[in-house]
């Protein structure tokens, strides 16, 4: 059994919450966690298109929103007057490399639309996710520090690094309480991969449960920082509900949980599915992975607001497989 994120926190928020990009991997689960924590009707899910499964966001209001449409976003802010905005809409690493100009426009203009309207309408809090993609090939790969060399070589990483600086600028110049986490690769069972370099660690579980072989697009010894979705949700809600004076980092906090290679996640799955087979055929995503950290120093998050992960590779594997084996309900 997994724990519900934020179980010990207050059960109400004094207003509405707007989740932008609610149909993505993180968005679906964060919306559900927020609706569990608050009144479901107070958590407004928004995305550029409806969810593939109409029931996925059926527990509360849903609004169509292209975050690049500032007038539409402003209308929603005026309508709902959110006390928190979670801005998750972005083009991820591998997908962004295929369409760099649109990725830059979506990732940067979308964020600036949110920040400017938050200032204009005095939204108390904004959450925006960053990523380990902000680091680059000259960054120390082991126990990557909070403050270090950052020269990303992907459009996604460049946009995330610029976004971090904008968040800090809006806090410094406008007093906006904007908070952020540098997520590692996120692994969850409720949605399929969405175009990220770490997505192999989601797809591999689906293949194992389906009884299929898996062809990995990274080398067997490529270590990357990873995190199970319940830990990512817990970290996000813990950060957003920490007292403002505890938040010392206004760019984005390093966030860690575990690091493993494709070979190691394969071995963990084979403990549960002995006949599972994996082959390796590295593609263009290998170069992206090689430029990212192998492990993360998240001591600032642990010290400032008490971050502590709950899941190991083995515990995550058992939980992922158990959930993916559950019968699909209509």
PLY file of the C-alpha trace (Angstrom):
ply
format ascii 1.0
element vertex 330
property float x
property float y
property float z
element edge 329
property int vertex1
property int vertex2
end_header
0.00 0.00 0.00
1.22 3.49 -0.80
0.67 6.40 1.54
-1.48 9.32 0.49
0.64 12.45 -0.09
0.20 15.06 2.58
-1.86 12.87 4.94
-0.86 14.90 7.99
-1.42 18.34 6.45
-4.50 20.61 6.76
-7.52 19.38 4.84
-8.70 22.72 3.45
-7.35 25.67 1.52
-9.08 29.05 1.75
-9.92 29.26 -1.96
-9.54 27.58 -5.33
-6.51 25.83 -6.78
-5.71 25.88 -10.53
-3.66 23.04 -12.06
-2.38 23.86 -15.58
-1.25 20.85 -17.60
-3.52 18.59 -15.56
-3.62 15.82 -18.19
0.10 15.09 -18.08
1.87 12.38 -16.10
2.40 14.61 -13.07
-0.75 16.66 -13.61
-3.20 13.77 -13.38
-1.77 12.51 -10.12
-1.20 15.92 -8.55
-4.77 16.96 -9.36
-6.05 13.79 -7.69
-3.83 14.38 -4.64
-5.01 17.98 -4.32
-8.66 16.93 -4.62
-8.07 14.36 -1.91
-6.53 17.01 0.31
-9.02 19.82 -0.38
-12.65 20.02 -1.48
-12.66 18.39 -4.96
-14.74 21.20 -6.47
-12.08 23.72 -5.38
-9.35 22.12 -7.53
-9.71 23.26 -11.14
-7.96 21.07 -13.70
-6.98 22.75 -16.99
-5.27 21.51 -20.13
-5.10 22.16 -23.85
-7.23 19.05 -24.49
-9.47 16.81 -22.38
-7.98 13.68 -20.76
-7.99 10.51 -22.85
-9.96 8.83 -20.10
-12.95 11.10 -19.32
-13.09 9.67 -15.78
-9.49 10.66 -15.01
-10.44 14.20 -13.93
-14.15 13.69 -13.30
-13.95 14.49 -9.59
-13.98 18.26 -10.06
-14.10 21.09 -12.62
-12.16 20.89 -15.89
-11.38 23.80 -18.21
-9.83 23.84 -21.66
-6.75 26.05 -21.64
-3.80 26.72 -23.91
-1.40 28.45 -21.52
-0.05 30.47 -24.45
-3.52 32.07 -24.73
-3.03 34.74 -22.08
-6.56 36.11 -22.45
-8.08 32.69 -21.75
-5.75 32.15 -18.79
-6.65 35.58 -17.43
-10.35 34.78 -17.75
-9.87 31.62 -15.67
-7.88 33.49 -13.03
-10.64 36.11 -12.86
-13.33 33.44 -12.68
-11.79 31.20 -10.02
-9.46 33.60 -8.17
-7.03 30.77 -7.27
-4.94 30.91 -4.12
-2.49 28.46 -5.68
-1.52 27.89 -9.32
0.38 24.72 -10.23
1.81 25.37 -13.69
2.90 22.01 -15.13
2.44 22.49 -18.90
5.70 21.91 -20.79
7.28 20.03 -23.66
9.62 17.40 -22.19
13.25 16.69 -23.07
13.19 14.25 -25.99
10.06 15.76 -27.54
11.41 19.29 -27.19
14.53 18.44 -29.21
12.29 17.58 -32.17
10.57 20.99 -32.14
12.89 23.38 -30.31
11.22 26.66 -31.25
7.78 25.55 -30.10
9.30 24.00 -26.97
10.95 27.30 -26.07
7.75 29.24 -26.74
5.56 26.88 -24.70
7.98 26.45 -21.82
8.94 30.13 -21.49
5.94 32.16 -22.65
3.59 29.88 -20.71
5.55 30.43 -17.51
5.72 34.21 -18.02
1.98 34.36 -18.65
1.38 32.61 -15.33
3.89 34.74 -13.39
2.60 38.04 -14.79
-1.05 37.21 -14.10
-0.16 35.94 -10.63
1.37 39.30 -9.85
-1.49 41.22 -11.48
-4.20 39.33 -9.60
-2.20 38.83 -6.39
-2.26 35.04 -6.46
-0.72 34.02 -3.12
1.31 31.02 -4.39
2.64 29.60 -7.66
4.26 26.22 -8.18
6.41 25.51 -11.24
8.43 22.31 -11.73
12.04 22.37 -12.85
14.18 19.33 -13.69
17.60 17.73 -13.48
17.80 18.79 -17.15
19.08 22.19 -15.93
22.45 20.56 -15.36
24.87 19.84 -18.18
27.95 17.87 -19.21
30.28 19.99 -17.04
28.17 19.58 -13.91
29.53 17.15 -11.30
27.59 13.94 -12.01
27.80 12.37 -8.56
25.86 14.01 -5.72
25.20 17.05 -7.89
25.17 20.09 -5.54
22.35 22.59 -5.16
24.65 25.33 -6.43
26.97 24.22 -9.20
27.97 24.66 -12.84
24.83 24.63 -14.99
25.18 24.66 -18.76
22.35 22.52 -20.16
22.65 21.33 -23.75
18.98 20.58 -24.46
16.17 23.03 -25.24
14.22 21.59 -22.31
17.13 22.15 -19.93
17.82 25.65 -21.25
14.18 26.62 -20.79
14.06 25.15 -17.29
17.22 27.00 -16.23
15.85 30.26 -17.63
12.55 29.56 -15.89
14.28 29.09 -12.55
15.89 32.50 -12.91
12.55 34.09 -13.81
10.93 32.53 -10.73
13.65 33.93 -8.50
13.36 37.35 -10.22
9.59 37.53 -9.70
10.06 36.63 -6.04
12.76 39.24 -5.60
11.09 42.06 -7.56
7.40 41.37 -6.93
7.36 39.36 -3.71
5.62 36.48 -5.52
5.67 33.29 -3.46
6.76 31.02 -6.30
8.26 27.63 -5.40
9.94 24.94 -7.45
11.53 21.48 -7.40
14.11 19.99 -9.75
12.44 16.65 -10.36
14.47 13.60 -11.29
12.85 11.04 -13.59
9.30 10.38 -12.38
7.84 6.89 -12.38
4.13 6.19 -11.99
1.57 3.60 -12.99
-1.40 5.87 -13.78
-0.20 7.24 -17.11
1.99 6.26 -20.06
5.36 7.86 -20.92
5.19 11.44 -22.14
8.37 12.09 -24.15
11.07 12.28 -21.50
14.56 10.76 -21.44
13.81 8.88 -18.21
10.57 7.40 -19.60
12.17 3.99 -20.11
11.73 3.45 -16.36
7.95 3.73 -16.79
7.59 1.76 -20.01
9.71 -1.13 -18.73
7.13 -1.99 -16.05
4.27 -1.97 -18.54
6.17 -4.37 -20.80
6.99 -6.68 -17.88
3.34 -6.93 -16.81
2.22 -7.45 -20.42
4.64 -10.39 -20.73
6.60 -8.64 -23.49
10.34 -8.16 -23.96
11.65 -4.62 -23.58
14.11 -2.75 -25.80
15.79 0.00 -23.81
16.92 3.22 -25.54
19.68 3.79 -22.95
22.82 1.77 -22.20
22.53 -0.82 -19.45
24.87 1.11 -17.11
23.36 4.60 -17.54
22.67 5.86 -14.02
20.02 8.54 -13.59
18.22 9.96 -10.54
14.66 8.67 -10.29
11.63 9.06 -8.03
8.38 7.19 -7.54
5.30 9.35 -8.08
3.98 9.13 -4.49
7.27 10.63 -3.30
7.08 13.36 -5.97
3.55 14.27 -4.87
4.56 14.26 -1.21
7.54 16.54 -1.94
5.40 18.95 -3.95
2.72 19.28 -1.30
5.26 19.44 1.53
7.08 22.27 -0.25
3.91 24.21 -1.02
2.68 23.98 2.57
5.96 24.80 4.28
6.12 28.22 5.97
7.41 30.86 3.57
10.36 31.72 5.79
11.56 28.11 5.49
11.93 28.42 1.71
15.50 29.61 1.25
15.88 28.63 -2.43
13.74 30.62 -4.87
15.17 29.21 -8.08
14.46 25.49 -7.57
15.34 22.86 -4.98
17.36 19.75 -5.83
15.20 16.71 -5.12
16.48 13.16 -4.81
15.24 9.70 -3.89
17.13 6.93 -5.70
19.52 6.39 -8.60
19.73 3.27 -10.72
20.67 1.97 -14.16
18.51 0.07 -16.67
20.42 -3.06 -15.65
19.46 -2.56 -12.00
15.78 -1.86 -12.61
15.71 -4.96 -14.85
17.16 -7.06 -12.02
14.58 -5.66 -9.59
11.74 -6.56 -11.98
13.19 -10.03 -12.58
12.88 -10.70 -8.85
9.11 -10.49 -9.43
8.97 -11.55 -13.14
11.82 -14.05 -13.62
11.30 -14.54 -17.38
11.41 -10.82 -18.22
14.02 -10.03 -20.92
15.60 -6.69 -21.85
17.79 -5.71 -24.80
19.63 -2.44 -25.33
19.57 -0.16 -28.37
20.73 3.33 -27.35
19.38 6.19 -29.47
19.61 9.99 -29.38
18.30 10.07 -25.81
21.57 8.48 -24.63
23.43 11.75 -25.23
20.85 13.60 -23.16
21.16 11.08 -20.33
24.95 11.32 -20.43
24.73 15.07 -19.77
22.55 14.67 -16.68
23.51 13.83 -13.08
23.84 10.26 -11.86
22.84 11.19 -8.30
21.56 14.29 -6.51
22.55 16.13 -3.33
19.21 17.32 -1.94
20.47 18.34 1.49
19.05 21.87 1.11
15.50 20.49 0.74
16.02 18.14 3.67
17.34 20.94 5.87
14.94 23.74 4.88
11.57 21.95 4.84
12.22 18.40 5.98
12.20 16.46 2.71
12.53 12.69 3.14
11.72 10.09 0.44
9.91 6.86 1.31
10.51 4.56 -1.67
13.53 2.46 -2.65
13.91 0.72 -6.03
12.71 -2.57 -4.57
9.70 -1.07 -2.78
8.74 0.93 -5.87
9.03 -2.13 -8.13
6.74 -4.21 -5.95
4.18 -1.42 -5.78
4.32 -0.61 -9.52
3.84 -4.22 -10.57
1.03 -4.75 -8.08
-0.90 -1.75 -9.40
-0.30 -2.54 -13.07
-1.60 -6.06 -12.52
-4.88 -4.76 -11.12
-7.87 -5.27 -13.46
-8.89 -2.18 -15.41
-12.26 -0.84 -14.31
-14.59 1.09 -16.54
0 1
1 2
2 3
3 4
4 5
5 6
6 7
7 8
8 9
9 10
10 11
11 12
12 13
13 14
14 15
15 16
16 17
17 18
18 19
19 20
20 21
21 22
22 23
23 24
24 25
25 26
26 27
27 28
28 29
29 30
30 31
31 32
32 33
33 34
34 35
35 36
36 37
37 38
38 39
39 40
40 41
41 42
42 43
43 44
44 45
45 46
46 47
47 48
48 49
49 50
50 51
51 52
52 53
53 54
54 55
55 56
56 57
57 58
58 59
59 60
60 61
61 62
62 63
63 64
64 65
65 66
66 67
67 68
68 69
69 70
70 71
71 72
72 73
73 74
74 75
75 76
76 77
77 78
78 79
79 80
80 81
81 82
82 83
83 84
84 85
85 86
86 87
87 88
88 89
89 90
90 91
91 92
92 93
93 94
94 95
95 96
96 97
97 98
98 99
99 100
100 101
101 102
102 103
103 104
104 105
105 106
106 107
107 108
108 109
109 110
110 111
111 112
112 113
113 114
114 115
115 116
116 117
117 118
118 119
119 120
120 121
121 122
122 123
123 124
124 125
125 126
126 127
127 128
128 129
129 130
130 131
131 132
132 133
133 134
134 135
135 136
136 137
137 138
138 139
139 140
140 141
141 142
142 143
143 144
144 145
145 146
146 147
147 148
148 149
149 150
150 151
151 152
152 153
153 154
154 155
155 156
156 157
157 158
158 159
159 160
160 161
161 162
162 163
163 164
164 165
165 166
166 167
167 168
168 169
169 170
170 171
171 172
172 173
173 174
174 175
175 176
176 177
177 178
178 179
179 180
180 181
181 182
182 183
183 184
184 185
185 186
186 187
187 188
188 189
189 190
190 191
191 192
192 193
193 194
194 195
195 196
196 197
197 198
198 199
199 200
200 201
201 202
202 203
203 204
204 205
205 206
206 207
207 208
208 209
209 210
210 211
211 212
212 213
213 214
214 215
215 216
216 217
217 218
218 219
219 220
220 221
221 222
222 223
223 224
224 225
225 226
226 227
227 228
228 229
229 230
230 231
231 232
232 233
233 234
234 235
235 236
236 237
237 238
238 239
239 240
240 241
241 242
242 243
243 244
244 245
245 246
246 247
247 248
248 249
249 250
250 251
251 252
252 253
253 254
254 255
255 256
256 257
257 258
258 259
259 260
260 261
261 262
262 263
263 264
264 265
265 266
266 267
267 268
268 269
269 270
270 271
271 272
272 273
273 274
274 275
275 276
276 277
277 278
278 279
279 280
280 281
281 282
282 283
283 284
284 285
285 286
286 287
287 288
288 289
289 290
290 291
291 292
292 293
293 294
294 295
295 296
296 297
297 298
298 299
299 300
300 301
301 302
302 303
303 304
304 305
305 306
306 307
307 308
308 309
309 310
310 311
311 312
312 313
313 314
314 315
315 316
316 317
317 318
318 319
319 320
320 321
321 322
322 323
323 324
324 325
325 326
326 327
327 328
328 329
